[in-house]
Structures are given as structure tokens and as C-alpha cells.
Amino acid sequence: MDVTKAIAERRSVKRFADEPVPRETIEMLLRAAVQAPNHRLTQPWRFYVLGPEARRAYGAALGVRKARKLADPVAAAAVREKVENEQVALPAMIAVACVQDEDPEVRQEDYAAAMMGVQNLLLAATALGLGTHIKTGAIMDDPAARAAVGVADNERIVAIINLGVPAELPQPKPRTDATAFTKWVP
């Protein structure tokens, strides 16, 4: 599949078939990720492929965060259990982290490089017929989530990527044409 087709066909897949993703496939996707542009060649990315116990621990942290929004303790417990089980059931889960340089300029460049690596991984997975769902947000800084992933103190989790054979492919969401956001500056 050519890259423009992979870009057009990439979707956030929320339901995966009950098929494992082979280690060799994950390794190939990670090799694609590290081909991302990286100013100064700092290679700031770190990848954590989470097995069932790590996914369970991450799911427990995520479940606790989601359950906090519920007043009913029974409903909150059900949410915690559901979220934890959903994470364990994923065919594959990759946490992408970025080393935090002391220099703010390098730190920003490295974050951009890590996210370009994420995009490479997503497109390579799409080209292989795999589905992905990228997760970001406040959970990335949660101490329990960080412990579940095993990141070092000087690393920032920038994304969690759920990966597997899609159980269903969502329809594309409408996008505004790039011309609406473009100025040609003389």
C-alpha cells in the first residue's frame, strides 16, 4: 500500500479481533517509527510493549481515573473492572515515551520527533492491514500508569497505541479540506 493510501485509510479502531500481533510485526512497526525525522539525531523515543500484566496495571490506573467521575460506588467498581479487562484483552499495546532533555528547545524538538515516530508506526500498521488507536491525555502523567509502563523518571509518555486486527473499520470522519487552513505567502 502506498503512503497516500495508508494516510487516507488510517482510522482509530476501537474494536479488535481476538488475534495476537506477532512480535516480529511489532518489531517491524518500531523500526518504521525510528525512521522519523529527528533534529540533532537525539533518538529520544522509547517504546514499551506491554504484556498482559502491564496492560492490567495500566487498565487499573485508567479505570480508577474514569471511576472518579461516578458518585455510585457500585457503578465506579464496575467501570474500574470493565476498563481493566478491556486493556488486558487488547491484542497489543505500545507505550511511546520521549526522553526529556534539560534544554527546552531540544525537549520540544524531541517531542515532535517522537510524535512523528508514532505517525510512522500508525501508517505502517495501516499498510499491513492492522488497526490502531492512539491515546493521549492526562493519564500519561498518572503515577500508577507510569509505573505500569515502567518509564524512567526522565521520560514522558507521549502516546499509548492500541494495535491489532480490526474487528470493524469505522467510516472516515469528515475533514475540512487543507485549502481552508492555507495561506500562500508571497
N, C-alpha and C positions, 0 to 999 in steps of 0.2 A: 504494500500500500504506500503510495507516495505521501509526503508530509502534508500537502494541502488537503488531501482526502482525510488523513488522520485528524487534522485540525477540525475539519468540518464534522467529522463523525464522533469526536470525543464527547462523552456525556458523563454526568455524575450518576453513577449506577448505585442504587441503594439496596438492591436485592441480588444476591449472588447464588449461583448453583452450588450444590454441595460437592464441589470438586476441588481438590488441593491444587495449589500452584507449585509446580516443581521448583526446587532450589535453583536449578540451572536457569530457569526462566527469570527468577528474581535476580540472580546474579547478572544476567544479560541486561535487565532493566536498570540495574545500578551502574553498569558500565556505560549505558546511554546517559544516565544522569550526570556522571562526572565529565562528560564531554561539553558541558555547558560553558559559555563564556565566563571567564574569571579573571578580572583585572588583577595584576600582580601575581597570578597563579598561586594564591594562598591556599587553594583547595580546602575551603572552610567547612565543607559538608561532612556530616557524619550520618550514617544510616544504621538504624536499629530494626532488625527484622524480628517482630515479636511473636514468640511461640504462644501456645495456649495459656500457660500460667501468667505470662506477662500481659497478654490480652485480657485475662481475667482481672488482674490487678488494675490495669488501665480502665477497664469497664467498671470496676468498683468505684474508682475515683470519679469517673464521669457520672455514674449513677447517683452518687452522693450529691454532686452538684445539681443534677436535674431534680432530685427528690427534695432539695431545699425549697423549691418553689411551691411545694404542696403542704397544706395545713394538716391534712388527714394522714396520721402515721401509717395506717394500713396501706393507703394508696402510695405513700412515699416508699415503703418497703417493697411494694410490687414494682415500682419504677426502678429502684436500685437493682433488683433481681433481673428484671427484663433487660436493662441496659448491659449489665454484666454478661448475661447469656448471649446477647446479640454480638458482643465483642469477641467472645470465645468462639462463636460459630463462624466468624469470618474465615474465608479460605486463606487470606494472607493480610498482614497489616505491617506497614513500614512507617516508622517514625523518622522524619528527616530533621536533623538538628544542624546548627551552624555554630562554629566556634566564635566566641565573642572577643574580638580584638580590642585592645585598650584604646586604640586610635578610632575616634568616632567616624571618620571618613572611611577607613578600611572596614569597620564594622558594617556600615551601610552598603558598601560595595559587596561585601561577603554575603550579606542577607540577600541582595539581588541575585548574586550568583547561585546561592542555594535554591532560590525560588525558580530560577531558570533551569536548574537541575531537576526540580520537581516537574516542570513542564516537559522536559525531555523524557522523563520517566513515564508521564501520563500519555504522551504521544506514542512512545514505543509500545506501551501496553495496548493502546488502541489499535496500532498496526498489527499486533499479534492476536487481535480479537478478544482481548481481555477488557474488563470494565474496571474503572477506578472511581473512587470518591475521595476527594481531598477535604480534610477537616483542619480548620484553624480556630483560633479564638482563645479566650481566657483559660481554658483547660490546659493549654500548653505551659502555663506558669504554675499550675497547681502542684504543690509539693508531692502529693500522692501519685499524680500522673507522671511527674518527672522521675520519681522513684521506680515506678512500674517500668518505665522505658529504660532507666539506667543511665541517663545522661550525666555527663560530668558537670561540675559547678560552673565551668566557664563556657558551657554550651546552652544555646537557646533552641527549644523545639520550635520549628517553623511550620511544620505540617505533619499530619498523620494521613497516610494514604491507605485506604481500604482497597483491596485488589482481589480479583477473581473472575471467573467466567460469569458473565451477566445472566441472571435468571430472566431478566427482561430488560430491554433497552428503552429508556424514556424517549419521548419525542423531543426534538430540539426546541429550546426556548427561543422566543423571538429576540433578535438582536437588532439594534439600530445600526444602519449602515455607517461605515467609518467616515463617509463624507460629512456626516453631521457633527463630527468631532475634529474635523481637519481644517486648518488654515494653511494656505500656500503663502509663505512669507517671501517677498521679493528681496 
